[in-house]
Structures are given as C-alpha cells and as structure tokens.
Amino acid sequence: MMKRTEHAAVAEKGKRLAAGTLLAIVLLCAVSAAYVSGARTAEVVARKRELPVYSVDRDDGRIAISFDAAWGGDKTKKILDILDENGVKATFFLVDIWTQRFPELVQEIAARGHEIGNHSTTHPKMSTLSREKIAQELETMSANVEKLIGQRPTLFRPPYGDYNNDVVLTARENGYEVIQWSVDSLDWKNKGVQPLIDRATKNVKSGDIVLFHNDSQYIVDALPAVLKKYREQGLNVGPVSQVLLPGQTTIDPQGKQHPAATTVPEV
C-alpha cells in the first residue's frame, strides 16, 4: 500500500499539473485575444476613410464655381446670362427631380457650354442608403440626363455634403469623381447681397471649388460682383472638371487632390 507521504507527493504533483494546465489555457486565451484584437485593429486601419475632392493642389490661379440645383428654376436663365456676359463656364450639379421638372433648362445649361454633374435622383442622405440604392440614385439621374443632352455626368456631389466610404467607393466604381467644396458661399441662408459676395470671395485661392445654389434669393444680384472680384484677384474661373488634375491623383486628409507622385501629409 502507498504510504501517506507518497499520497501527499502524488497529490502535490497533480496540483502542479492542474495549475500548469490552467496557466497554459489562460496564456492561450490571452494570445488568441491579442491576435483577434490585432486583426480587428488591422482591419480598421485597412478600412481608411475615403474622401471626396474638396479642393485641388494647383498654383495657376484656376478655381471652379458650381451651382447645386434641386428645387426652383426661375433664376437659372439669368445666372446663365451673367456667366455668358463674363465669359465664365461653371458646373451645375442637378438632382433628377429637378431635371424632370425643368428638362429645357438642362438642355440650355449644356447648350451654353456648362458642365452638368450628378446630384442624385431624389436628394436623399446618401450615407443612409445601401450600396445598391446608392448606385440606383446615381444611375437614374445620369440615364435621364443622357436622354436629354446625349452625355452622362462624370462628377457626383452628394446631397447635403453627406457621405461615407460606401458612397465614395460606389460612386468611383460607377465612374464618378466625388466632389465637395472648399468655399461655401452660404447663399442659401439668404443674408443679403454683400454677405454673399464677401463669403464667396474672401480668402479664395488657386484650386478652390466654390459652392452656390441656383435658386438662392440673392444669387442673381451678387454673382456679377463675385465674378468681378475673382478677376481682380487674378483668378481664372471654370467648371470643376477643368480644375481637377489629370492622370493618377491622391487625396490628402483635408480633401485636397494632389498628383499621385506627391507625398501628402498623414492624418
């Protein structure tokens, strides 16, 4: 029979084995947790934030002006007249519900040499939609514009400036460059002619994209003075596509487009 001391030794050995096994399990769990955590961290890093173009890295004095059109149309012809009088071309980002209501204005905008961009079909908050719905919002508008002018838009501005990675990536996959703005005229606030002029012309620099709306209250009264100030500042005004850089590009964390060879600052 096994002596009492031998029993104690066996029991002690069993305790050590159990403790070792428990420690091994704990370490394995810790390693597994660290691996999962690291994998998740790597996944988050890989899923970097996708940005539209807010402005462009250029020093030649070129800027773009753009008009969002979603609701009214009564000031549009006068805006076109002012642009003609000043020898300026612009980009009009149109919502399809607007193009359906004013098809003759869509055709006139194009006939006068201005660029038409996609501003969605129904003016939703795009970040709330599935990628399938985002694609539908883009396709319906562009298909209807193509029927009217024989050309599809290649630029897209999300309504309300609202976007996420799905919006930007879906638009790019469907052939659009996503465009925001670096100068907001805030014309929709209808604060008066001079505030609009000041807001739209102060600190404007080469590569900026300026946002207006075709139906804001004071746009017709302010636009001639805005264009005059741009000339006085030595700025060359055109549509968005003429400000964007050709070839391979990259976008920095502030939304500025650079040539792909340029080293841009990290976040």
C-alpha positions as CSV (number, residue, x, y, z in Angstrom):
1,M,0.0,0.0,0.0
2,M,1.1,3.6,-0.7
3,K,2.4,5.4,2.3
4,R,0.8,8.7,3.4
5,T,3.8,10.7,2.3
6,E,3.6,9.1,-1.1
7,H,-0.1,10.0,-1.3
8,A,0.8,13.6,-0.5
9,A,3.5,13.7,-3.1
10,V,1.1,12.4,-5.8
11,A,-1.5,14.9,-4.7
12,E,1.0,17.7,-4.9
13,K,2.2,16.6,-8.3
14,G,-1.5,16.6,-9.5
15,K,-1.9,20.1,-8.2
16,R,1.1,21.3,-10.1
17,L,-0.1,19.6,-13.3
18,A,-3.5,21.2,-12.9
19,A,-2.0,24.6,-12.3
20,G,0.2,24.3,-15.3
21,T,-2.6,23.3,-17.5
22,L,-4.7,26.2,-16.2
23,L,-1.8,28.6,-16.8
24,A,-1.4,27.3,-20.4
25,I,-5.1,27.7,-21.0
26,V,-5.0,31.3,-19.7
27,L,-2.0,32.1,-21.8
28,L,-3.6,30.6,-24.9
29,C,-6.7,32.7,-24.4
30,A,-4.6,35.8,-23.9
31,V,-2.7,35.1,-27.1
32,S,-5.9,34.4,-29.0
33,A,-7.5,37.6,-27.7
34,A,-4.4,39.6,-28.7
35,Y,-4.5,38.1,-32.1
36,V,-8.2,38.9,-32.6
37,S,-7.7,42.4,-31.3
38,G,-4.7,42.9,-33.6
39,A,-6.6,41.6,-36.6
40,R,-9.5,43.9,-35.8
41,T,-7.1,46.8,-35.5
42,A,-5.5,45.9,-38.8
43,E,-9.0,45.7,-40.3
44,V,-9.9,49.2,-39.0
45,V,-6.6,50.6,-40.4
46,A,-7.2,48.9,-43.7
47,R,-10.7,50.5,-43.9
48,K,-9.4,54.0,-44.1
49,R,-11.7,56.9,-44.6
50,E,-12.4,57.6,-48.3
51,L,-12.7,61.3,-49.1
52,P,-14.2,63.3,-52.0
53,V,-12.3,66.1,-53.6
54,Y,-12.7,69.4,-51.7
55,S,-10.0,71.4,-53.4
56,V,-7.1,70.9,-55.8
57,D,-3.3,71.4,-55.4
58,R,-2.5,73.9,-58.1
59,D,-0.9,77.3,-58.2
60,D,-2.0,78.7,-61.6
61,G,-4.9,80.7,-60.2
62,R,-7.6,78.4,-61.5
63,I,-10.8,77.9,-59.4
64,A,-14.1,76.3,-60.1
65,I,-17.6,77.6,-59.4
66,S,-20.6,75.2,-59.0
67,F,-24.3,75.5,-58.6
68,D,-26.5,72.9,-56.9
69,A,-30.0,72.7,-58.4
70,A,-32.6,70.7,-56.5
71,W,-35.8,72.8,-56.3
72,G,-36.6,76.1,-58.1
73,G,-35.6,77.1,-61.6
74,D,-36.7,80.7,-62.1
75,K,-33.3,82.3,-61.6
76,T,-31.4,79.8,-63.8
77,K,-31.6,81.6,-67.1
78,K,-30.4,84.8,-65.6
79,I,-27.5,83.0,-64.0
80,L,-26.6,81.6,-67.4
81,D,-26.8,85.1,-68.9
82,I,-24.5,86.5,-66.2
83,L,-22.0,83.7,-66.8
84,D,-22.1,84.3,-70.6
85,E,-21.6,88.1,-70.1
86,N,-18.5,87.3,-68.0
87,G,-17.1,84.6,-70.3
88,V,-17.3,82.0,-67.5
89,K,-18.3,78.3,-67.5
90,A,-19.5,76.5,-64.4
91,T,-20.6,73.1,-63.2
92,F,-24.3,72.6,-62.4
93,F,-25.0,69.7,-60.0
94,L,-28.5,68.6,-60.8
95,V,-31.0,66.4,-58.9
96,D,-33.1,64.2,-61.2
97,I,-36.4,65.5,-59.7
98,W,-35.2,68.9,-60.9
99,T,-34.2,67.7,-64.4
100,Q,-37.6,66.1,-64.8
101,R,-39.3,69.4,-63.9
102,F,-37.0,71.6,-66.0
103,P,-35.8,69.5,-68.9
104,E,-35.5,72.6,-71.1
105,L,-33.1,74.2,-68.6
106,V,-31.0,71.1,-68.5
107,Q,-30.6,71.3,-72.3
108,E,-29.9,75.1,-72.1
109,I,-27.2,74.6,-69.5
110,A,-25.5,72.1,-71.7
111,A,-26.0,74.1,-74.9
112,R,-24.3,77.1,-73.3
113,G,-21.2,75.1,-72.7
114,H,-21.6,74.4,-68.9
115,E,-20.9,71.1,-67.2
116,I,-23.6,69.0,-65.7
117,G,-22.8,66.9,-62.6
118,N,-24.9,64.3,-60.8
119,H,-26.5,65.4,-57.5
120,S,-28.6,62.2,-57.1
121,T,-32.1,61.3,-58.1
122,T,-34.2,62.1,-55.1
123,H,-31.8,64.2,-52.9
124,P,-31.5,61.7,-50.0
125,K,-28.9,61.4,-47.3
126,M,-26.7,59.1,-49.2
127,S,-24.9,57.6,-46.2
128,T,-28.2,56.1,-45.0
129,L,-28.5,54.0,-48.2
130,S,-27.2,50.6,-49.2
131,R,-24.6,50.4,-51.9
132,E,-27.3,49.1,-54.3
133,K,-29.5,52.1,-53.5
134,I,-26.6,54.5,-53.9
135,A,-25.9,53.1,-57.4
136,Q,-29.6,53.4,-58.3
137,E,-29.6,57.1,-57.2
138,L,-26.6,57.7,-59.5
139,E,-27.8,55.7,-62.5
140,T,-31.3,57.0,-62.7
141,M,-30.2,60.7,-62.8
142,S,-27.4,60.1,-65.3
143,A,-29.5,58.0,-67.6
144,N,-32.2,60.7,-67.7
145,V,-29.6,63.4,-68.3
146,E,-28.1,61.4,-71.1
147,K,-31.5,61.2,-72.8
148,L,-31.8,65.0,-72.7
149,I,-28.2,66.0,-73.8
150,G,-26.6,62.9,-75.1
151,Q,-23.9,62.8,-72.4
152,R,-23.6,61.3,-68.9
153,P,-22.2,63.2,-65.9
154,T,-18.9,62.1,-64.6
155,L,-18.9,64.1,-61.4
156,F,-21.1,63.5,-58.3
157,R,-21.8,65.7,-55.4
158,P,-23.7,64.1,-52.5
159,P,-26.8,66.0,-51.3
160,Y,-26.2,67.9,-48.1
161,G,-22.5,67.1,-48.5
162,D,-23.4,63.8,-46.7
163,Y,-21.2,60.7,-47.5
164,N,-19.4,57.7,-46.1
165,N,-17.0,55.2,-47.5
166,D,-19.8,53.3,-49.3
167,V,-20.9,56.5,-51.0
168,V,-17.5,57.4,-52.2
169,L,-16.4,53.9,-53.3
170,T,-19.7,53.1,-55.0
171,A,-19.6,56.4,-57.0
172,R,-16.0,55.7,-58.0
173,E,-16.8,52.2,-59.1
174,N,-19.5,53.6,-61.3
175,G,-17.2,56.1,-63.0
176,Y,-17.7,59.3,-60.9
177,E,-15.3,61.6,-59.2
178,V,-16.9,62.7,-55.9
179,I,-16.8,66.5,-55.4
180,Q,-17.4,68.6,-52.4
181,W,-16.3,72.2,-52.0
182,S,-13.7,74.3,-50.2
183,V,-15.6,77.6,-50.2
184,D,-19.2,77.7,-49.2
185,S,-21.0,80.9,-50.2
186,L,-23.8,80.1,-47.8
187,D,-26.1,81.8,-50.3
188,W,-29.0,79.5,-49.1
189,K,-29.0,81.4,-45.8
190,N,-30.3,84.5,-47.8
191,K,-28.5,87.0,-45.6
192,G,-28.2,89.6,-48.3
193,V,-26.1,90.6,-51.4
194,Q,-23.0,91.9,-49.7
195,P,-22.6,89.0,-47.2
196,L,-22.9,86.6,-50.1
197,I,-20.2,88.5,-52.1
198,D,-17.9,88.6,-49.0
199,R,-18.3,85.0,-48.2
200,A,-17.8,83.8,-51.8
201,T,-14.7,85.9,-52.4
202,K,-12.8,86.2,-49.1
203,N,-9.6,84.1,-49.0
204,V,-10.3,82.3,-52.2
205,K,-7.2,80.7,-53.6
206,S,-6.0,78.6,-56.5
207,G,-7.6,75.2,-56.6
208,D,-10.7,76.1,-54.6
209,I,-14.2,74.8,-55.5
210,V,-16.9,77.3,-54.7
211,L,-20.5,76.3,-53.9
212,F,-23.6,78.3,-54.9
213,H,-27.2,77.3,-55.4
214,N,-29.2,78.2,-58.5
215,D,-32.3,79.4,-56.5
216,S,-30.9,81.3,-53.6
217,Q,-32.5,84.6,-53.0
218,Y,-29.6,86.9,-53.8
219,I,-27.5,84.9,-56.3
220,V,-28.5,86.9,-59.3
221,D,-27.7,90.3,-57.7
222,A,-24.4,89.1,-56.2
223,L,-23.0,87.0,-59.0
224,P,-21.7,89.8,-61.2
225,A,-19.7,91.3,-58.3
226,V,-18.4,87.9,-57.3
227,L,-17.1,87.3,-60.8
228,K,-15.6,90.7,-61.0
229,K,-13.7,90.2,-57.7
230,Y,-12.3,86.9,-58.9
231,R,-10.9,88.7,-62.0
232,E,-9.4,91.4,-59.8
233,Q,-7.8,88.7,-57.7
234,G,-6.2,87.2,-60.8
235,L,-8.3,84.0,-60.6
236,N,-9.3,82.0,-63.7
237,V,-12.8,80.7,-63.2
238,G,-14.1,77.5,-64.8
239,P,-16.1,74.2,-64.3
240,V,-14.9,71.6,-61.8
241,S,-13.5,69.2,-64.4
242,Q,-11.1,71.9,-65.6
243,V,-9.7,72.3,-62.1
244,L,-9.3,68.7,-61.3
245,L,-5.8,67.2,-62.0
246,P,-5.3,64.8,-64.9
247,G,-3.8,61.3,-64.6
248,Q,-3.2,59.5,-61.3
249,T,-4.0,61.5,-58.2
250,T,-4.3,61.2,-54.5
251,I,-6.4,63.0,-51.9
252,D,-4.9,64.2,-48.6
253,P,-6.7,64.1,-45.2
254,Q,-8.1,67.6,-45.8
255,G,-9.7,66.5,-49.1
256,K,-7.1,68.3,-51.4
257,Q,-6.3,66.5,-54.6
258,H,-2.6,66.1,-55.5
259,P,-0.7,64.4,-58.3
260,A,-0.1,60.8,-57.3
261,A,3.7,61.3,-57.0
262,T,3.2,63.9,-54.3
263,T,3.8,62.9,-50.7
264,V,0.8,64.1,-48.8
265,P,0.6,64.6,-45.0
266,E,-0.6,61.8,-42.8
267,V,-3.7,62.2,-40.6
